[in-house]
Amino acid sequence: MLTKATVEISVRHLVEYVFLSGSIDVRLNAIDTMHEGTKAHQRVQRSYGEQDRKEVYVKADIRVDDLLFAVDGRCDGLLGTEPMLTVDEIKSTGGDLDRIEGDGYAVHWAQALFYAYMVAKEQEQPSMRVQLTYVQTDTEEERRFVREYSYTELEEYVHEVAARYAPYAQQRRRHEQARDESIRELAFPFESYRAGQRKLAGAVYKSIEEGVRLFAKAPTGIGKTISTTYPAVKAIGAGMLQRFYYLTARTTTRAAAEDALLFMRSKGLQLQAVTITAKEKICFQDVVRCEKEHCPYADGYYDRINGAVLDLLEHESIMTRAVIEAYARKHRVCPFEFSLDAAYAADAVICDYNYIFDPRISFKRQYAEQKKRTALLVDEAHNLVDRARDMFSAELSKAPFLALQRELKGVHETGFRAAKAVNDYFIALRKRSDGAPHLVERQLPDELVALAEAFAAAAEQALGIGIGGLLLDTYFAAQNFIRTAKLYDERYVVYTELSKSDVRLKLFCLDPSHLLRHMGKGYRSHVYFSATLSPVSYYMDMLGAGEEDYTLAVPSPFSKEQLDVIVKPLSTRYNDRDESKLPIAQLIKRLVGERPGNYFVFFPSYAYMNAVYETYMELMEWSDSGEGADVLLQRPDMPEEERDGFLAAFQAGNERSLVAFAVMGGVFSEGVDLAGDRLVGVIVVGVGLPQLGVERNMLKDYFNEQGKSGYDYAYVFPGMNKVLQAGGRLIRSETDRGTLVLIDDRYLQPQYQRLLPEEWKE
Ligand code: SF4
């Protein structure tokens, strides 16, 4: 029977914690962790005799002081050998078997010994044989190590190992008790609910309770972060959840989630939350090179990580980037890997979508039981459609293979030949294209997949002897390509782009809904929310909703009087852009003259923006009104400080008006909060349609074939989403007032009008 002091844990989890040691090495990790449970594994199991069993589920209770460890796992093989049974633990690797030191690794022995103990206990065996089988995935070479143990030895051993986990388990237990008590006492952290807030919070709680998905259109101003996190925290207190993930694509929304948790902490909540920052951003080194020879935070990482995590969890609750960095420096551990390791213990994890949905980097050590008690809160979920397409697509280019062919010549013969074979494939593809700039095909290029597999195998050998750099990057690209090829079905298309300098072949995921469903499978509940989840049927379709799932549309808490909407029916279509420049520039000038203040003007492209900007500047130069305005112009790839400076120019007390030219779908059109007089007007030029292009047209054709409106799916819905986001910058609080100008004649057409929010319609 389970008591409060029971620790349910898998053998693997337990031994990995206790026996962690060594350094981070991205080359070796790549090789050694890719092949769990793959063909090589099964090949060994196929060689078992009739009396042998494979994948045997075993469990046992192990008491250590006042803790009861309920340990379970699945042993690869239980062989009916005489005079004693043998537990076989298989480990497959792409590396060289000669690299294995002594008679195998302690962590592998520990896993096997636990299984042997469990079998011996259950079947009352006085002694057991324990075997480690290492298998090389490509050469099929095998190395075996065997030991024998009495039952007493096994029993002593597992108790000793479990005792080493106990301090951590005790700490978790203490924390969970304090956490649950604090949650029981936690009231909604504001004096009252704002309009719509109670409805959203209630729907989130109900969805978690019932284990369904919720698709919520939650407008700006209702406090959606607190309305989603508060019920999730309560669900932890009620025992429904063990953890929730707050998933978001941007730093500012990540900070909003941290603020909400900090605010609840100020009201007594004792919750542990970890924020994960991208590796490239949080890395302490000038160059991200995760090898012990190049990075002191990688060197010996696993020897120090348990102490670092214990220290962090003992003293901190809301573990923001700054907190993670401080402890990472203190314990000299890589801040990125440290945040991942801490996340496995946390009650809440704030991170990007890809840690859940992207098969390349999603959390690997999550067990089915934990997932069942985990909820996903997906903020700004409208962004997930295109992000998911990227996650599930993969491409290979000719150029790196040509470069590697040259680099490996005379250095690594197998690698050289494998890289050359891929390069040759692309040369043949170029010939076949007959000068066409692109090809669109339905058939998966099996030959290229096989060549990529051969390349990956050769690269593993080369990585094993220390070759890195371009080889490692190309190896990852090949692995991603191979993985994606396994997902390839009728929802994909093969798109090849050919230029003089390169050939790029992409397995392009057109409809990510089923893969999102697959990656999100097993989690108790998903809450997708955004101010612009509109039309909700489109997002439900693209994000993999089922019939049992809920939708919710919370009306805007702001009054129509706060917003003055003007539609200027001008054509902004591509062919009319030259003609439209002057009237748009004149409109900006007139509006700013009549209603001084700070303005954003959003455009569908940089080219269009620059053209109108120049016209506007000329107009201002010739203007004799004497009333100028300060002007800002967005540039592609602006560094963070420049972006901050751009937004800092929006001050309520500016003496002169400010006109900021920016693009829709860019860094300034989403997640920017300029309340009060910091922003008095937004002008949106066009209906935001993505540029006509081959990929967008492939989407259009695909959805037309599916009997849906392909043009809407590929162009109109994503485009109008950008418009809604851009326009949504204007009214951020009950006291805001402002002017919204929509420039395009299509705003008068029903097809576009129906996508506008109610408060924009008059
Ligand atoms: S600090 Fe940077 S280079 Fe070092 S292991 Fe971490 S991410 Fe890699």
Residues whose N, C-alpha, C, O or C-beta is under 5 A from the ligand:
A	BS01	SF4	I24 K279 C283 F284 Q285 V287 V288 R289 C290 C295 Y297 A298 C334 P335 F336
